[in-house]
């Protein structure tokens, strides 16, 4: 009995130090440009492991690059998407158990995608206000709306950066009577992790963001009227020239058939009259100054495809990534 108890006492620490084996499975979805969706599942004896962290590692161009560090939740699985540089990759997921856990660490088999699209960064849209679905912003004319733009750099790309890269945001495809603005308009991508990001995580795990606002306009309800001033009243001197001149031209018209030189004179006089009219009531500027601007129309109702563009330059070539939203104006 003493020997048996001693054997059990010695075996227990050995079993505790051995721990429970785990299995980490990594599968890749369909590559979309340079973005690869992944699924990671960690199990022990067929049951999900609900604590610990998973590092997504990439062997690229002979170097090991950390793509993401993620925490396991109650499901024991994760579904991250990673942006990859052009070339061949070997991606693995490594599970690290929580300190004091009974589980053992494990590493998945590698997935080996080949990316043919050059992709320094990707552009994502989220947090629509007013809330919407399927990247659609619905506004009433005169209302403004906003959404968040996330510029996520490729980890493989940022690992080779020697200086910050600046990305400029803009939009196109808006209807007349609508405008857009991004705050900030320029985002900075760094090769190092921001202070606001979790320590030890790659730069791409805490990508820079900007808020873009789209403003529509309602029709004016009050027409602007210019202030009355002496220059707006009729000028008696101008009428002193206009009336006799018009009457004189009328009289000359009767003598055109009798004398040829009157025909030439009449032509010159008509040109002078047209010039004079162009400087008075027939001139658009004259109308604007004396009658004020027209009523501003509302942003036309309808559905519009708005292109959100993020552009960067390395000093030689421009790099552009785009995404679309639908603007519905009621």
SULCOR-V886939 format. One record per residue. N is the residue number from 1. RES is the residue in one small letter. PHI is phi as a letter, one per 40 degrees, with the letter a starting at -180 (* if undefined). PSI is psi in degrees with one decimal (none if undefined). Layout:
n=N res=RES phi=PHI psi=PSI
n=N res=RES phi=PHI psi=PSI
This chain:
n=1 res=x phi=* psi=-39.4
n=2 res=x phi=c psi=-41.2
n=3 res=x phi=c psi=-43.3
n=4 res=x phi=c psi=-41.9
n=5 res=x phi=c psi=-37.1
n=6 res=x phi=c psi=-38.9
n=7 res=x phi=c psi=-44.1
n=8 res=x phi=c psi=-42.1
n=9 res=x phi=c psi=-37.5
n=10 res=x phi=c psi=-32.0
n=11 res=x phi=c psi=-32.6
n=12 res=x phi=c psi=-48.7
n=13 res=x phi=c psi=-35.5
n=14 res=x phi=c psi=-43.9
n=15 res=x phi=c psi=-39.4
n=16 res=x phi=c psi=-40.3
n=17 res=x phi=c psi=-25.9
n=18 res=x phi=c psi=-45.0
n=19 res=x phi=g psi=-177.7
n=20 res=x phi=c psi=123.2
n=21 res=x phi=c psi=147.0
n=22 res=x phi=b psi=161.5
n=23 res=x phi=b psi=126.3
n=24 res=x phi=b psi=120.0
n=25 res=x phi=b psi=132.4
n=26 res=x phi=b psi=125.6
n=27 res=x phi=b psi=148.1
n=28 res=x phi=b psi=141.7
n=29 res=x phi=c psi=-158.1
n=30 res=x phi=c psi=127.3
n=31 res=x phi=c psi=128.0
n=32 res=x phi=b psi=97.7
n=33 res=x phi=g psi=-106.5
n=34 res=x phi=b psi=8.6
n=35 res=x phi=b psi=125.6
n=36 res=x phi=b psi=116.1
n=37 res=x phi=c psi=138.3
n=38 res=x phi=b psi=156.1
n=39 res=x phi=b psi=127.2
n=40 res=x phi=b psi=132.2
n=41 res=x phi=b psi=130.1
n=42 res=x phi=b psi=125.3
n=43 res=x phi=b psi=160.1
n=44 res=x phi=b psi=113.5
n=45 res=x phi=g psi=29.9
n=46 res=x phi=g psi=-7.0
n=47 res=x phi=b psi=146.2
n=48 res=x phi=c psi=143.0
n=49 res=x phi=c psi=124.0
n=50 res=x phi=b psi=7.9
n=51 res=x phi=a psi=157.8
n=52 res=x phi=h psi=178.7
n=53 res=x phi=b psi=157.8
n=54 res=x phi=b psi=125.4
n=55 res=x phi=b psi=128.7
n=56 res=x phi=c psi=113.1
n=57 res=x phi=b psi=148.0
n=58 res=x phi=b psi=127.0
n=59 res=x phi=c psi=110.9
n=60 res=x phi=b psi=126.2
n=61 res=x phi=f psi=37.9
n=62 res=x phi=g psi=4.6
n=63 res=x phi=b psi=153.1
n=64 res=x phi=c psi=125.3
n=65 res=x phi=b psi=129.1
n=66 res=x phi=c psi=114.8
n=67 res=x phi=c psi=-38.0
n=68 res=x phi=a psi=152.3
n=69 res=x phi=b psi=120.2
n=70 res=x phi=b psi=149.7
n=71 res=x phi=b psi=136.3
n=72 res=x phi=c psi=145.4
n=73 res=x phi=b psi=-160.5
n=74 res=x phi=c psi=-22.6
n=75 res=x phi=c psi=-18.4
n=76 res=x phi=g psi=11.3
n=77 res=x phi=b psi=159.7
n=78 res=x phi=b psi=154.0
n=79 res=x phi=b psi=69.3
n=80 res=x phi=c psi=160.6
n=81 res=x phi=b psi=138.4
n=82 res=x phi=b psi=143.8
n=83 res=x phi=c psi=128.5
n=84 res=x phi=b psi=147.1
n=85 res=x phi=c psi=162.6
n=86 res=x phi=c psi=135.4
n=87 res=x phi=h psi=-171.7
n=88 res=x phi=c psi=139.9
n=89 res=x phi=b psi=155.1
n=90 res=x phi=b psi=104.4
n=91 res=x phi=b psi=133.9
n=92 res=x phi=b psi=159.0
n=93 res=x phi=b psi=127.8
n=94 res=x phi=b psi=122.4
n=95 res=x phi=c psi=131.5
n=96 res=x phi=b psi=120.1
n=97 res=x phi=c psi=154.1
n=98 res=x phi=c psi=143.6
n=99 res=x phi=d psi=128.4
n=100 res=x phi=g psi=-0.5
n=101 res=x phi=c psi=158.5
n=102 res=x phi=c psi=-8.2
n=103 res=x phi=c psi=153.2
n=104 res=x phi=c psi=153.3
n=105 res=x phi=c psi=156.4
n=106 res=x phi=a psi=158.0
n=107 res=x phi=b psi=140.3
n=108 res=x phi=c psi=168.6
n=109 res=x phi=c psi=159.2
n=110 res=x phi=c psi=145.6
n=111 res=x phi=b psi=143.3
n=112 res=x phi=b psi=73.4
n=113 res=x phi=c psi=154.3
n=114 res=x phi=b psi=120.9
n=115 res=x phi=b psi=127.4
n=116 res=x phi=b psi=-11.8
n=117 res=x phi=c psi=126.2
n=118 res=x phi=c psi=125.7
n=119 res=x phi=a psi=93.7
n=120 res=x phi=c psi=-29.4
n=121 res=x phi=a psi=163.4
n=122 res=x phi=b psi=160.4
n=123 res=x phi=b psi=126.9
n=124 res=x phi=b psi=151.2
n=125 res=x phi=b psi=136.2
n=126 res=x phi=a psi=178.1
n=127 res=x phi=f psi=56.3
n=128 res=x phi=c psi=138.7
n=129 res=x phi=b psi=116.8
n=130 res=x phi=c psi=152.3
n=131 res=x phi=d psi=142.2
n=132 res=x phi=a psi=-179.8
n=133 res=x phi=b psi=156.8
n=134 res=x phi=f psi=43.7
n=135 res=x phi=f psi=41.5
n=136 res=x phi=b psi=130.4
n=137 res=x phi=b psi=115.3
n=138 res=x phi=b psi=122.3
n=139 res=x phi=b psi=153.3
n=140 res=x phi=c psi=141.6
n=141 res=x phi=d psi=126.8
n=142 res=x phi=h psi=-10.4
n=143 res=x phi=c psi=155.3
n=144 res=x phi=b psi=154.9
n=145 res=x phi=a psi=164.2
n=146 res=x phi=a psi=163.6
n=147 res=x phi=a psi=162.2
n=148 res=x phi=c psi=132.9
n=149 res=x phi=b psi=126.4
n=150 res=x phi=b psi=122.9
n=151 res=x phi=b psi=103.6
n=152 res=x phi=c psi=113.6
n=153 res=x phi=c psi=150.1
n=154 res=x phi=c psi=130.0
n=155 res=x phi=c psi=-39.8
n=156 res=x phi=c psi=-33.6
n=157 res=x phi=c psi=-46.3
n=158 res=x phi=c psi=-26.0
n=159 res=x phi=c psi=-16.7
n=160 res=x phi=b psi=0.6
n=161 res=x phi=c psi=136.1
n=162 res=x phi=b psi=-9.3
n=163 res=x phi=a psi=156.7
n=164 res=x phi=c psi=148.4
n=165 res=x phi=b psi=132.5
n=166 res=x phi=b psi=133.5
n=167 res=x phi=b psi=126.8
n=168 res=x phi=b psi=132.5
n=169 res=x phi=b psi=143.0
n=170 res=x phi=a psi=173.5
n=171 res=x phi=a psi=158.8
n=172 res=x phi=a psi=165.1
n=173 res=x phi=g psi=8.7
n=174 res=x phi=c psi=151.2
n=175 res=x phi=c psi=167.6
n=176 res=x phi=c psi=141.1
n=177 res=x phi=g psi=26.4
n=178 res=x phi=a psi=151.7
n=179 res=x phi=a psi=161.9
n=180 res=x phi=b psi=152.3
n=181 res=x phi=a psi=141.8
n=182 res=x phi=b psi=138.8
n=183 res=x phi=b psi=109.6
n=184 res=x phi=c psi=158.1
n=185 res=x phi=c psi=-27.1
n=186 res=x phi=b psi=129.4
n=187 res=x phi=b psi=148.4
n=188 res=x phi=b psi=126.4
n=189 res=x phi=b psi=125.5
n=190 res=x phi=b psi=156.5
n=191 res=x phi=c psi=-14.4
n=192 res=x phi=b psi=162.0
n=193 res=x phi=c psi=135.5
n=194 res=x phi=c psi=153.6
n=195 res=x phi=c psi=-26.8
n=196 res=x phi=c psi=-7.6
n=197 res=x phi=c psi=159.6
n=198 res=x phi=d psi=137.0
n=199 res=x phi=c psi=133.5
n=200 res=x phi=g psi=-8.1
n=201 res=x phi=c psi=155.1
n=202 res=x phi=c psi=161.1
n=203 res=x phi=d psi=-33.7
n=204 res=x phi=c psi=-13.1
n=205 res=x phi=c psi=-9.6
n=206 res=x phi=b psi=67.1
n=207 res=x phi=c psi=153.2
n=208 res=x phi=c psi=151.3
n=209 res=x phi=b psi=160.2
n=210 res=x phi=a psi=155.1
n=211 res=x phi=b psi=122.7
n=212 res=x phi=b psi=131.1
n=213 res=x phi=b psi=130.5
n=214 res=x phi=b psi=124.8
n=215 res=x phi=b psi=127.9
n=216 res=x phi=b psi=168.7
n=217 res=x phi=b psi=140.3
n=218 res=x phi=c psi=161.6
n=219 res=x phi=c psi=146.4
n=220 res=x phi=c psi=142.2
n=221 res=x phi=b psi=-17.4
n=222 res=x phi=b psi=130.2
n=223 res=x phi=c psi=131.2
n=224 res=x phi=c psi=134.6
n=225 res=x phi=b psi=127.6
n=226 res=x phi=c psi=149.1
n=227 res=x phi=c psi=147.8
n=228 res=x phi=c psi=130.6
n=229 res=x phi=a psi=162.9
n=230 res=x phi=d psi=-34.0
n=231 res=x phi=c psi=-15.8
n=232 res=x phi=c psi=-15.8
n=233 res=x phi=c psi=160.3
n=234 res=x phi=c psi=139.8
n=235 res=x phi=c psi=113.4
n=236 res=x phi=c psi=-27.8
n=237 res=x phi=c psi=-39.6
n=238 res=x phi=c psi=-42.7
n=239 res=x phi=c psi=-31.0
n=240 res=x phi=c psi=-28.9
n=241 res=x phi=c psi=-38.8
n=242 res=x phi=c psi=-50.3
n=243 res=x phi=c psi=-52.0
n=244 res=x phi=c psi=-36.6
n=245 res=x phi=c psi=-42.5
n=246 res=x phi=c psi=-42.1
n=247 res=x phi=c psi=-37.7
n=248 res=x phi=c psi=-39.2
n=249 res=x phi=c psi=-36.2
n=250 res=x phi=c psi=-40.2
n=251 res=x phi=c psi=-37.3
n=252 res=x phi=c psi=-29.6
n=253 res=x phi=c psi=-30.7
n=254 res=x phi=c psi=-22.0
n=255 res=x phi=c psi=7.9
n=256 res=x phi=c psi=-40.8
n=257 res=x phi=c psi=-24.5
n=258 res=x phi=c psi=-36.6
n=259 res=x phi=b psi=130.4
n=260 res=x phi=c psi=-35.2
n=261 res=x phi=c psi=-23.0
n=262 res=x phi=c psi=-31.6
n=263 res=x phi=c psi=-43.1
n=264 res=x phi=c psi=-42.2
n=265 res=x phi=c psi=-39.1
n=266 res=x phi=c psi=-38.6
n=267 res=x phi=c psi=-43.8
n=268 res=x phi=c psi=-39.5
n=269 res=x phi=c psi=-37.4
n=270 res=x phi=c psi=-40.4
n=271 res=x phi=c psi=-41.1
n=272 res=x phi=c psi=-39.6
n=273 res=x phi=c psi=-43.4
n=274 res=x phi=c psi=-40.1
n=275 res=x phi=c psi=-42.4
n=276 res=x phi=c psi=-40.9
n=277 res=x phi=c psi=-33.7
n=278 res=x phi=c psi=-19.9
n=279 res=x phi=c psi=2.2
n=280 res=x phi=b psi=-124.6
n=281 res=x phi=c psi=-19.8
n=282 res=x phi=c psi=-2.2
n=283 res=x phi=c psi=129.9
n=284 res=x phi=d psi=-37.9
n=285 res=x phi=c psi=-39.5
n=286 res=x phi=c psi=-42.8
n=287 res=x phi=c psi=-41.9
n=288 res=x phi=c psi=-44.5
n=289 res=x phi=c psi=-28.5
n=290 res=x phi=b psi=-18.0
n=291 res=x phi=b psi=-6.4
n=292 res=x phi=g psi=168.2
n=293 res=x phi=c psi=155.6
n=294 res=x phi=c psi=167.9
n=295 res=x phi=c psi=132.4
n=296 res=x phi=c psi=130.5
n=297 res=x phi=c psi=163.0
n=298 res=x phi=c psi=160.9
n=299 res=x phi=c psi=126.1
n=300 res=x phi=c psi=137.2
n=301 res=x phi=c psi=155.4
n=302 res=x phi=i psi=-177.5
n=303 res=x phi=b psi=134.0
n=304 res=x phi=b psi=135.6
n=305 res=x phi=c psi=113.8
n=306 res=x phi=b psi=126.2
n=307 res=x phi=c psi=120.1
n=308 res=x phi=c psi=123.4
n=309 res=x phi=b psi=135.4
n=310 res=x phi=b psi=121.4
n=311 res=x phi=b psi=134.9
n=312 res=x phi=b psi=162.5
n=313 res=x phi=a psi=140.4
n=314 res=x phi=c psi=12.7
n=315 res=x phi=g psi=-14.5
n=316 res=x phi=b psi=-50.9
n=317 res=x phi=b psi=152.8
n=318 res=x phi=c psi=139.1
n=319 res=x phi=b psi=124.5
n=320 res=x phi=b psi=132.2
n=321 res=x phi=b psi=142.9
n=322 res=x phi=b psi=161.2
n=323 res=x phi=a psi=162.4
n=324 res=x phi=b psi=148.2
n=325 res=x phi=b psi=162.8
n=326 res=x phi=b psi=125.4
n=327 res=x phi=b psi=121.4
n=328 res=x phi=b psi=120.9
n=329 res=x phi=b psi=123.3
n=330 res=x phi=c psi=none
